[in-house]
Amino acid sequence: MSAVDNLANLTACLVALSDGARAPTLIAVTKTVHAETIAPVIAAGHRDFGENRVQEADRKWPALRARVS
């Protein structure tokens, strides 16, 4: 199953389990995940990500941000 498929499944579950007001925000954690895996998730519209190391974020996020802009 792809990362995009996982995102769609998790989002559907969160919406189904929400109280009808607003589904919780899903933070995709990208620790040790390569930019090539993250890019399709961004292309699918997800925008909330978490990274646990600033050094790793500095390496991969500038190029990923440029793809969205």
C-alpha atoms as a printed R data frame, in Angstrom:
   type eleno elety resid chain resno       x      y      z
1  ATOM     1    CA   MET     A     1   0.000  0.000  0.000
2  ATOM     2    CA   SER     A     2   1.378  3.408 -0.935
3  ATOM     3    CA   ALA     A     3   1.800  6.373  1.377
4  ATOM     4    CA   VAL     A     4  -1.012  8.143 -0.490
5  ATOM     5    CA   ASP     A     5  -3.316  5.135  0.021
6  ATOM     6    CA   ASN     A     6  -2.422  5.088  3.725
7  ATOM     7    CA   LEU     A     7  -3.202  8.802  3.981
8  ATOM     8    CA   ALA     A     8  -6.593  8.334  2.316
9  ATOM     9    CA   ASN     A     9  -7.484  5.415  4.603
10 ATOM    10    CA   LEU     A    10  -6.424  7.237  7.760
11 ATOM    11    CA   THR     A    11  -8.250 10.399  6.758
12 ATOM    12    CA   ALA     A    12 -11.446  8.437  6.072
13 ATOM    13    CA   CYS     A    13 -11.168  6.740  9.479
14 ATOM    14    CA   LEU     A    14 -10.635 10.059 11.261
15 ATOM    15    CA   VAL     A    15 -13.645 11.599  9.549
16 ATOM    16    CA   ALA     A    16 -15.779  8.563 10.412
17 ATOM    17    CA   LEU     A    17 -14.694  8.689 14.055
18 ATOM    18    CA   SER     A    18 -15.025 12.454 14.458
19 ATOM    19    CA   ASP     A    19 -17.952 13.884 16.390
20 ATOM    20    CA   GLY     A    20 -19.349 15.554 13.291
21 ATOM    21    CA   ALA     A    21 -17.752 18.901 14.052
22 ATOM    22    CA   ARG     A    22 -14.287 18.627 12.620
23 ATOM    23    CA   ALA     A    23 -11.955 15.693 12.138
24 ATOM    24    CA   PRO     A    24  -8.636 15.901 13.989
25 ATOM    25    CA   THR     A    25  -5.595 17.082 12.057
26 ATOM    26    CA   LEU     A    26  -3.447 14.225 10.832
27 ATOM    27    CA   ILE     A    27   0.253 15.005 11.215
28 ATOM    28    CA   ALA     A    28   2.323 12.868  8.853
29 ATOM    29    CA   VAL     A    29   5.622 12.117 10.594
30 ATOM    30    CA   THR     A    30   8.472 12.016  8.102
31 ATOM    31    CA   LYS     A    31  11.281 10.829 10.358
32 ATOM    32    CA   THR     A    32  13.683  8.727  8.255
33 ATOM    33    CA   VAL     A    33  11.362  8.982  5.214
34 ATOM    34    CA   HIS     A    34  12.961 10.019  1.923
35 ATOM    35    CA   ALA     A    35  11.697 13.032  0.005
36 ATOM    36    CA   GLU     A    36  10.702 10.768 -2.905
37 ATOM    37    CA   THR     A    37   8.156  9.087 -0.611
38 ATOM    38    CA   ILE     A    38   6.839 12.372  0.792
39 ATOM    39    CA   ALA     A    39   6.377 14.137 -2.562
40 ATOM    40    CA   PRO     A    40   3.313 12.093 -3.673
41 ATOM    41    CA   VAL     A    41   1.634 12.751 -0.316
42 ATOM    42    CA   ILE     A    42   2.163 16.484 -0.828
43 ATOM    43    CA   ALA     A    43   0.838 16.145 -4.392
44 ATOM    44    CA   ALA     A    44  -2.271 14.463 -2.931
45 ATOM    45    CA   GLY     A    45  -2.916 17.628 -0.910
46 ATOM    46    CA   HIS     A    46  -1.573 16.827  2.555
47 ATOM    47    CA   ARG     A    47   0.147 19.788  4.232
48 ATOM    48    CA   ASP     A    48   0.672 18.879  7.914
49 ATOM    49    CA   PHE     A    49   4.002 17.177  8.558
50 ATOM    50    CA   GLY     A    50   6.240 16.576 11.543
51 ATOM    51    CA   GLU     A    51   9.971 15.998 11.570
52 ATOM    52    CA   ASN     A    52  11.908 15.132 14.687
53 ATOM    53    CA   ARG     A    53  15.344 16.414 13.622
54 ATOM    54    CA   VAL     A    54  15.985 19.912 12.359
55 ATOM    55    CA   GLN     A    55  19.052 18.730 10.443
56 ATOM    56    CA   GLU     A    56  16.990 16.198  8.504
57 ATOM    57    CA   ALA     A    57  14.274 18.758  7.796
58 ATOM    58    CA   ASP     A    58  16.887 21.230  6.555
59 ATOM    59    CA   ARG     A    59  18.096 18.640  4.036
60 ATOM    60    CA   LYS     A    60  14.795 17.540  2.527
61 ATOM    61    CA   TRP     A    61  12.105 20.202  3.026
62 ATOM    62    CA   PRO     A    62  13.428 23.118  0.932
63 ATOM    63    CA   ALA     A    63  13.175 21.026 -2.248
64 ATOM    64    CA   LEU     A    64   9.776 19.650 -1.226
65 ATOM    65    CA   ARG     A    65   8.445 23.143 -0.528
66 ATOM    66    CA   ALA     A    66   9.634 24.269 -3.962
67 ATOM    67    CA   ARG     A    67   7.491 21.542 -5.570
68 ATOM    68    CA   VAL     A    68   4.364 22.901 -3.879
69 ATOM    69    CA   SER     A    69   4.973 26.582 -4.615
